[in-house]
Amino acid sequence: MEQRESWATRTGFILAAVGSAVGLGNIWRFPFQVGEGGGSTFLFVYLLFIALVGFPAMLVEFVVGRRTNRNPVGALSELGQGLWQKVGWLFVATGFLILSYYSVVAGWTIRYVLIGLQDGYVGNVAGANEQFGSVASGLDAVLLHAIFMAAVIGIVALGIQKGIEFSVKLMVPAIIAITIGLAAYAFTLDGAGEAYAYYLSPDISVIVNEFTSVLPGAAGQAFFTLSLGMGVMITYASYLDEDRNLVEDGLAIVGLDTLIAFTVGLIVFPILFTAGIDPGDPGAGAIFVSLAAAFAELPFGGIIGAVFFATVAIAALSSAISIMEVVVSYLIDEWDVGRVPATVVLGVGLFIVGLPAALDIIFVDVYDLFVNNVLLVLGALLVSIFVGWIVPELGRSELRKGIGDLGIWGTGWIWLVRIPVIITLLVTIALGAMGYYDFLTTDFADWLNETL
């Protein structure tokens, strides 16, 4: 059996976790989720979820992973009894499904980098939508899906220190530097003032009136962007030493991830408002249509757009390697498969499962809405119930390692997990499941009727 790896440095772990969190969730999903949710209204609810639900739930996954030094399946099998031993399978299945279509969307970003440097973006929404349609589906999308998946396979096959840790030490600082530079540029645009008002002035009445749509969207986005509910943080924490302060590490990860997501809004919305494009246009292709059309209206828009989409591609890669590591670690730990063959076989399987999303964009929504509205929240809910109610003392004792006496804070964390976190997740999954059912019976049913 291969000797289990560990992180070489604390910085490597934090950057890897941030790299997982700062992916397509921050740059692809976040702008169109904010737009669909009413701008600052969604942002306000999202930030509340990050602080009150996301951070405590991250600590839950940390303590499970470090306690066992195993992947999600192995970790829950070791700690749980009965049905609780099977919960880890949900994380592996969720990560597998996410990466299958995530790779397709990441492929789009590669093509949009090339468009910005070569042909240029189309300067009206209708034309940009047609351009996106030619990129999002078909043989080109399949090829780009394959190229991105090959890059992920190559990095993960090299291992924790030589592959994942080395790559994120390059990618994450680059993402931070580029987003700050683009935000400074966006600040100079004519539409910046109007955009900031839209993005930064929440209307509480909108939250009250639209909570059934804002709540599951904001919760799903919080868990997606923090890589919660898919086993990533369990897996990454399983490579940690016992002397690490999980609270400090968690705060650093959540803080950096949220800062980058917030900064992306400071980039995207000034560009959209300057070009006179509605930020509320919904759908998975929002930034590829609306934002690309906006870039076409700006001086040097092709170059700026290429830089932006290159940032998205880098972020997608840093996140994708973490998701693949969840399933690879399962194959290594539980089946004693070598890292290289495990990664290659898994990558081929992911490519095949993602083919429907590459051939028709409707399947991106089929996968994405199911993952965000149901699977991610369900995974976070179950592991929160497990740690909060089934093995609370185990959770507290693991959290104490590297910190010392938690005092009242340890009890406070457990009760925060037991009541606010779990109740919020229960409400969210109920609303999310209803929303997904509505999608299946409307948009997807219409697609089936037109196709068959």
C-alpha positions as CSV (number, residue, x, y, z in Angstrom):
1,M,0.0,0.0,0.0
2,E,1.3,3.5,-0.9
3,Q,2.4,5.6,2.1
4,R,-0.2,8.3,2.7
5,E,1.0,11.8,1.8
6,S,0.7,15.0,3.8
7,W,1.0,18.7,3.2
8,A,4.6,20.1,3.2
9,T,3.6,23.4,4.6
10,R,0.6,25.2,6.3
11,T,0.6,27.7,3.4
12,G,0.3,24.8,1.0
13,F,-2.8,23.5,2.7
14,I,-4.4,26.9,3.0
15,L,-3.7,27.8,-0.6
16,A,-5.0,24.4,-1.8
17,A,-8.2,24.8,0.2
18,V,-8.6,28.4,-1.1
19,G,-7.8,27.1,-4.6
20,S,-10.6,24.6,-4.2
21,A,-13.0,27.2,-3.0
22,V,-11.9,29.9,-5.5
23,G,-13.0,28.2,-8.6
24,L,-15.9,28.4,-11.1
25,G,-18.1,28.9,-8.1
26,N,-16.6,32.3,-7.4
27,I,-16.2,33.6,-11.0
28,W,-18.7,31.7,-13.1
29,R,-21.6,31.0,-10.8
30,F,-21.3,34.0,-8.4
31,P,-22.1,36.8,-10.8
32,F,-25.1,35.2,-12.4
33,Q,-26.4,34.1,-9.0
34,V,-26.1,37.6,-7.7
35,G,-27.8,38.9,-10.9
36,E,-30.7,36.4,-10.6
37,G,-31.0,37.1,-6.8
38,G,-31.3,40.9,-7.2
39,G,-27.8,42.1,-6.7
40,S,-27.0,43.3,-3.2
41,T,-30.0,41.4,-1.8
42,F,-28.4,38.1,-2.8
43,L,-24.9,39.3,-1.7
44,F,-26.2,40.1,1.8
45,V,-27.9,36.7,2.3
46,Y,-24.8,35.0,0.8
47,L,-22.5,36.7,3.3
48,L,-24.7,35.7,6.2
49,F,-24.6,32.1,5.1
50,I,-20.8,32.2,4.8
51,A,-20.4,33.5,8.3
52,L,-23.2,31.7,10.2
53,V,-23.4,28.4,8.3
54,G,-20.4,28.0,6.0
55,F,-17.6,28.5,8.5
56,P,-19.1,26.2,11.2
57,A,-19.8,23.6,8.6
58,M,-16.2,23.8,7.3
59,L,-15.0,23.0,10.8
60,V,-17.2,20.0,10.9
61,E,-15.6,18.6,7.7
62,F,-12.1,19.5,9.1
63,V,-12.5,17.5,12.3
64,V,-13.9,14.4,10.5
65,G,-11.0,14.4,8.0
66,R,-8.1,15.1,10.4
67,R,-9.5,12.7,13.1
68,T,-9.4,9.7,10.7
69,N,-6.7,10.7,8.1
70,R,-9.0,9.1,5.5
71,N,-11.2,10.0,2.6
72,P,-14.9,10.7,3.2
73,V,-16.0,7.1,2.7
74,G,-13.3,5.7,5.0
75,A,-13.7,8.5,7.5
76,L,-17.5,8.0,8.0
77,S,-17.0,4.2,7.9
78,E,-14.5,4.5,10.8
79,L,-16.4,7.0,12.9
80,G,-20.1,6.0,12.3
81,Q,-22.3,3.1,12.8
82,G,-25.1,1.7,10.7
83,L,-26.3,4.0,8.0
84,W,-23.9,6.7,9.1
85,Q,-21.1,4.6,7.7
86,K,-22.6,5.0,4.2
87,V,-22.8,8.8,4.2
88,G,-19.3,9.2,2.8
89,W,-20.5,7.7,-0.5
90,L,-22.7,10.7,-1.0
91,F,-19.6,13.0,-1.0
92,V,-17.8,10.9,-3.5
93,A,-20.8,10.7,-5.8
94,T,-21.3,14.5,-5.5
95,G,-17.7,15.3,-6.3
96,F,-17.7,13.0,-9.3
97,L,-20.9,14.5,-10.7
98,I,-19.7,18.1,-10.1
99,L,-16.4,17.5,-11.9
100,S,-18.0,15.8,-14.9
101,Y,-19.8,19.0,-15.9
102,Y,-17.4,21.4,-14.3
103,S,-14.8,20.3,-16.8
104,V,-17.1,21.2,-19.6
105,V,-17.7,24.8,-18.3
106,A,-13.9,25.1,-17.7
107,G,-13.4,24.2,-21.4
108,W,-15.6,27.2,-22.4
109,T,-13.2,29.5,-20.5
110,I,-10.3,28.2,-22.5
111,R,-12.1,29.0,-25.8
112,Y,-13.1,32.4,-24.6
113,V,-9.4,33.3,-23.9
114,L,-8.6,32.4,-27.5
115,I,-11.6,34.4,-28.8
116,G,-10.5,37.5,-27.0
117,L,-7.0,37.2,-28.4
118,Q,-8.1,36.3,-31.9
119,D,-11.5,37.0,-33.4
120,G,-12.8,39.2,-30.5
121,Y,-16.1,39.1,-28.7
122,V,-19.4,40.1,-30.3
123,G,-20.7,43.5,-29.2
124,N,-24.4,42.8,-28.8
125,V,-26.2,40.3,-26.6
126,A,-28.0,38.5,-29.4
127,G,-24.7,38.0,-31.3
128,A,-22.8,37.1,-28.1
129,N,-25.5,34.5,-27.4
130,E,-25.0,33.0,-30.8
131,Q,-21.3,33.0,-30.3
132,F,-21.7,31.3,-26.9
133,G,-24.0,28.7,-28.5
134,S,-21.2,27.7,-30.9
135,V,-18.7,27.3,-28.1
136,A,-20.9,25.7,-25.4
137,S,-22.0,22.6,-27.3
138,G,-20.7,20.3,-30.0
139,L,-17.3,18.8,-30.9
140,D,-15.3,21.9,-29.9
141,A,-16.8,21.7,-26.4
142,V,-16.0,18.0,-26.2
143,L,-12.4,18.6,-27.2
144,L,-12.0,21.4,-24.7
145,H,-13.6,19.2,-22.1
146,A,-11.0,16.5,-22.9
147,I,-8.1,19.1,-22.7
148,F,-9.1,20.4,-19.4
149,M,-9.6,17.0,-17.9
150,A,-6.2,15.9,-19.1
151,A,-4.7,18.9,-17.3
152,V,-6.5,17.9,-14.1
153,I,-5.3,14.3,-14.4
154,G,-1.7,15.4,-14.9
155,I,-1.6,17.5,-11.7
156,V,-3.4,15.1,-9.4
157,A,-1.3,12.1,-10.7
158,L,1.8,13.9,-9.4
159,G,0.5,13.7,-5.8
160,I,-0.2,16.1,-2.9
161,Q,3.1,17.9,-2.6
162,K,4.6,17.7,-6.1
163,G,1.2,18.1,-7.9
164,I,-1.5,19.9,-6.0
165,E,0.5,21.9,-3.4
166,F,3.1,23.0,-6.0
167,S,0.5,24.1,-8.5
168,V,-1.7,26.0,-6.1
169,K,1.2,28.0,-4.8
170,L,1.5,29.3,-8.3
171,M,-2.2,29.6,-9.3
172,V,-3.8,31.1,-6.2
173,P,-1.5,34.1,-5.9
174,A,-1.9,34.7,-9.6
175,I,-5.7,34.7,-9.2
176,I,-5.6,37.2,-6.4
177,A,-3.2,39.5,-8.2
178,I,-5.2,39.5,-11.4
179,T,-8.6,40.0,-9.7
180,I,-7.3,43.0,-7.8
181,G,-5.9,44.5,-11.0
182,L,-9.2,44.0,-12.9
183,A,-11.2,45.5,-10.0
184,A,-9.0,48.6,-10.1
185,Y,-9.6,48.8,-13.8
186,A,-13.4,48.4,-13.4
187,F,-13.4,51.2,-10.8
188,T,-12.4,53.7,-13.6
189,L,-15.4,52.8,-15.8
190,D,-18.4,55.1,-16.3
191,G,-20.9,52.6,-15.0
192,A,-19.0,51.9,-11.8
193,G,-21.1,54.1,-9.5
194,E,-24.4,52.6,-10.7
195,A,-22.9,49.1,-10.4
196,Y,-21.8,49.6,-6.9
197,A,-25.2,50.9,-5.9
198,Y,-26.8,47.7,-7.4
199,Y,-24.2,45.4,-5.8
200,L,-23.7,47.0,-2.3
201,S,-27.1,48.4,-1.2
202,P,-29.3,45.6,0.0
203,D,-33.1,45.9,0.2
204,I,-34.4,43.9,3.1
205,S,-38.0,44.0,1.7
206,V,-36.7,42.0,-1.3
207,I,-35.2,39.4,0.9
208,V,-38.5,39.0,2.7
209,N,-40.6,38.8,-0.4
210,E,-38.2,36.6,-2.5
211,F,-36.8,34.4,0.2
212,T,-38.0,31.1,-1.4
213,S,-35.7,31.7,-4.4
214,V,-32.9,33.8,-2.7
215,L,-32.4,31.4,0.3
216,P,-31.6,28.1,-1.6
217,G,-29.6,30.0,-4.2
218,A,-27.5,31.8,-1.6
219,A,-27.0,28.6,0.5
220,G,-26.1,26.5,-2.5
221,Q,-23.6,29.1,-3.7
222,A,-22.1,29.4,-0.2
223,F,-21.5,25.6,-0.1
224,F,-20.4,25.4,-3.7
225,T,-17.9,28.2,-3.3
226,L,-16.5,26.9,-0.1
227,S,-16.2,23.3,-1.5
228,L,-18.5,22.0,1.3
229,G,-20.8,19.1,1.0
230,M,-18.6,17.3,-1.6
231,G,-15.9,15.9,0.7
232,V,-13.0,18.2,-0.4
233,M,-12.4,19.7,3.1
234,I,-12.7,16.2,4.7
235,T,-10.1,14.9,2.2
236,Y,-7.7,17.9,2.5
237,A,-7.9,17.9,6.3
238,S,-7.0,14.2,6.3
239,Y,-3.5,15.2,5.2
240,L,-3.1,17.6,8.1
241,D,-0.9,17.2,11.2
242,E,-2.6,17.2,14.6
243,D,-0.9,20.4,15.8
244,R,-2.6,22.6,13.3
245,N,-5.2,25.2,14.5
246,L,-8.2,24.3,12.4
247,V,-10.1,27.5,13.4
248,E,-7.3,29.8,12.2
249,D,-6.9,27.8,9.0
250,G,-10.7,27.8,8.4
251,L,-10.9,31.6,9.0
252,A,-8.0,32.2,6.5
253,I,-9.7,30.0,3.9
254,V,-13.2,31.5,4.3
255,G,-11.8,35.0,4.4
256,L,-9.7,34.7,1.2
257,D,-12.4,32.9,-0.7
258,T,-15.1,35.4,0.3
259,L,-12.8,38.4,-0.5
260,I,-12.1,37.0,-4.0
261,A,-15.8,36.3,-4.7
262,F,-16.7,39.8,-3.5
263,T,-14.0,41.3,-5.7
264,V,-15.3,39.4,-8.7
265,G,-18.5,41.3,-8.3
266,L,-16.6,44.6,-8.2
267,I,-15.2,43.6,-11.6
268,V,-18.2,42.1,-13.4
269,F,-21.0,44.6,-12.6
270,P,-19.2,47.8,-13.5
271,I,-18.3,46.2,-16.8
272,L,-21.9,45.2,-17.4
273,F,-23.4,48.5,-16.4
274,T,-20.9,50.5,-18.5
275,A,-21.9,48.5,-21.5
276,G,-25.6,48.9,-20.7
277,I,-26.3,45.2,-20.2
278,D,-28.8,43.8,-17.8
279,P,-26.9,42.0,-15.0
280,G,-30.0,39.9,-14.2
281,D,-29.9,37.8,-17.4
282,P,-30.1,34.3,-15.9
283,G,-28.5,31.0,-16.8
284,A,-25.3,29.1,-16.9
285,G,-24.0,31.1,-19.8
286,A,-24.5,34.5,-18.3
287,I,-20.9,35.6,-18.0
288,F,-20.1,34.2,-21.3
289,V,-22.9,36.1,-23.1
290,S,-23.4,39.3,-21.1
291,L,-19.9,39.8,-20.0
292,A,-18.4,38.9,-23.4
293,A,-20.7,41.4,-25.1
294,A,-19.7,44.0,-22.6
295,F,-16.0,43.4,-23.2
296,A,-16.6,44.0,-26.9
297,E,-17.7,47.6,-26.0
298,L,-14.6,48.5,-24.0
299,P,-11.3,49.8,-25.3
300,F,-8.9,46.8,-25.5
301,G,-11.9,44.7,-24.5
302,G,-10.4,41.6,-26.2
303,I,-7.3,41.7,-24.2
304,I,-9.1,42.5,-20.9
305,G,-11.6,39.7,-21.6
306,A,-8.8,37.2,-22.4
307,V,-7.2,38.1,-19.0
308,F,-10.5,37.7,-17.2
309,F,-11.3,34.4,-18.8
310,A,-7.8,33.1,-18.2
311,T,-8.3,33.9,-14.5
312,V,-11.5,31.9,-14.6
313,A,-9.7,29.0,-16.3
314,I,-6.9,29.0,-13.7
315,A,-9.5,29.2,-10.8
316,A,-11.4,26.3,-12.4
317,L,-8.2,24.2,-12.6
318,S,-7.3,24.9,-8.9
319,S,-10.7,23.8,-7.9
320,A,-11.0,20.8,-10.2
321,I,-7.9,19.2,-8.8
322,S,-9.4,19.3,-5.3
323,I,-12.6,17.6,-6.4
324,M,-10.8,14.9,-8.2
325,E,-8.6,14.3,-5.2
326,V,-11.7,13.3,-3.2
327,V,-12.4,10.3,-5.4
328,V,-8.7,9.5,-6.0
329,S,-8.1,9.4,-2.3
330,Y,-11.0,7.0,-1.9
331,L,-9.5,4.6,-4.5
332,I,-6.0,4.8,-2.9
333,D,-7.2,4.4,0.7
334,E,-9.9,1.8,0.3
335,W,-8.8,-0.2,-2.7
336,D,-5.1,0.2,-2.6
337,V,-5.0,1.5,-6.2
338,G,-1.9,3.4,-7.2
339,R,-2.3,7.2,-7.6
340,V,-1.5,7.3,-11.3
341,P,-3.8,4.5,-12.5
342,A,-6.5,5.7,-10.1
343,T,-6.3,9.2,-11.5
344,V,-6.3,8.2,-15.2
345,V,-9.2,5.7,-14.9
346,L,-11.2,8.3,-12.9
347,G,-10.4,11.0,-15.4
348,V,-11.7,8.9,-18.3
349,G,-14.9,8.1,-16.4
350,L,-15.4,11.8,-15.7
351,F,-14.9,12.7,-19.3
352,I,-17.6,10.2,-20.4
353,V,-20.1,11.2,-17.8
354,G,-19.6,14.9,-18.8
355,L,-20.2,14.3,-22.5
356,P,-24.0,15.1,-22.4
357,A,-23.2,18.5,-20.9
358,A,-20.6,19.1,-23.7
359,L,-23.1,18.1,-26.4
360,D,-26.1,20.1,-25.0
361,I,-26.0,22.9,-22.5
362,I,-29.3,21.8,-21.0
363,F,-27.4,19.1,-19.2
364,V,-25.2,21.6,-17.5
365,D,-28.3,22.9,-15.8
366,V,-29.6,19.4,-15.1
367,Y,-26.3,18.6,-13.3
368,D,-25.7,21.9,-11.7
369,L,-29.1,22.5,-10.2
370,F,-29.2,19.0,-8.8
371,V,-25.8,19.3,-7.3
372,N,-26.3,22.8,-5.8
373,N,-30.0,22.5,-4.7
374,V,-29.9,19.0,-3.4
375,L,-26.6,17.1,-3.1
376,L,-24.3,19.7,-1.6
377,V,-26.8,20.8,1.0
378,L,-27.7,17.1,1.8
379,G,-24.1,16.2,2.3
380,A,-23.4,19.2,4.5
381,L,-26.7,18.5,6.4
382,L,-25.8,14.8,7.1
383,V,-22.3,15.4,8.3
384,S,-23.5,18.3,10.5
385,I,-26.1,16.1,12.1
386,F,-23.4,13.4,12.6
387,V,-20.9,15.7,14.3
388,G,-23.4,17.9,16.1
389,W,-25.6,15.2,17.5
390,I,-24.0,11.8,17.2
391,V,-20.3,12.4,18.0
392,P,-20.2,16.0,19.5
393,E,-17.4,15.2,22.0
394,L,-15.3,13.8,19.2
395,G,-15.7,17.0,17.3
396,R,-14.8,19.2,20.2
397,S,-11.8,17.1,21.2
398,E,-10.5,17.1,17.6
399,L,-11.0,20.9,17.3
400,R,-9.0,21.4,20.6
401,K,-5.8,19.9,19.0
402,G,-3.5,22.7,18.0
403,I,-5.6,25.2,20.0
404,G,-5.9,24.1,23.6
405,D,-8.8,24.7,25.9
406,L,-11.8,25.9,23.8
407,G,-13.8,26.9,26.8
408,I,-17.3,28.1,25.9
409,W,-16.4,28.4,22.3
410,G,-16.3,24.7,21.7
411,T,-19.8,24.3,23.2
412,G,-21.0,27.3,21.2
413,W,-19.7,25.8,17.9
414,I,-21.5,22.5,18.6
415,W,-24.8,24.3,19.3
416,L,-24.4,26.5,16.3
417,V,-24.0,23.4,14.2
418,R,-26.9,21.6,16.0
419,I,-29.5,24.3,15.6
420,P,-28.9,27.2,13.2
421,V,-26.8,25.3,10.7
422,I,-29.0,22.2,10.6
423,I,-32.3,24.1,10.5
424,T,-31.0,26.4,7.7
425,L,-29.9,23.4,5.7
426,L,-33.2,21.6,6.2
427,V,-35.2,24.6,4.9
428,T,-32.7,25.1,2.1
429,I,-32.8,21.5,0.8
430,A,-36.6,21.6,0.9
431,L,-36.8,24.7,-1.2
432,G,-34.0,23.6,-3.4
433,A,-35.6,20.2,-4.1
434,M,-38.8,22.0,-5.1
435,G,-36.9,24.4,-7.3
436,Y,-35.2,21.5,-9.1
437,Y,-38.5,19.7,-9.5
438,D,-39.9,22.9,-11.1
439,F,-36.9,22.9,-13.5
440,L,-37.4,19.3,-14.5
441,T,-41.1,19.8,-15.1
442,T,-40.8,23.0,-17.1
443,D,-37.5,23.9,-18.9
444,F,-36.2,20.3,-19.1
445,A,-39.6,18.9,-20.0
446,D,-39.9,21.5,-22.8
447,W,-36.4,20.5,-24.1
448,L,-37.5,16.8,-24.1
449,N,-40.7,17.6,-26.0
450,E,-38.7,19.6,-28.6
451,T,-36.0,17.0,-28.9
452,L,-37.9,13.8,-29.0
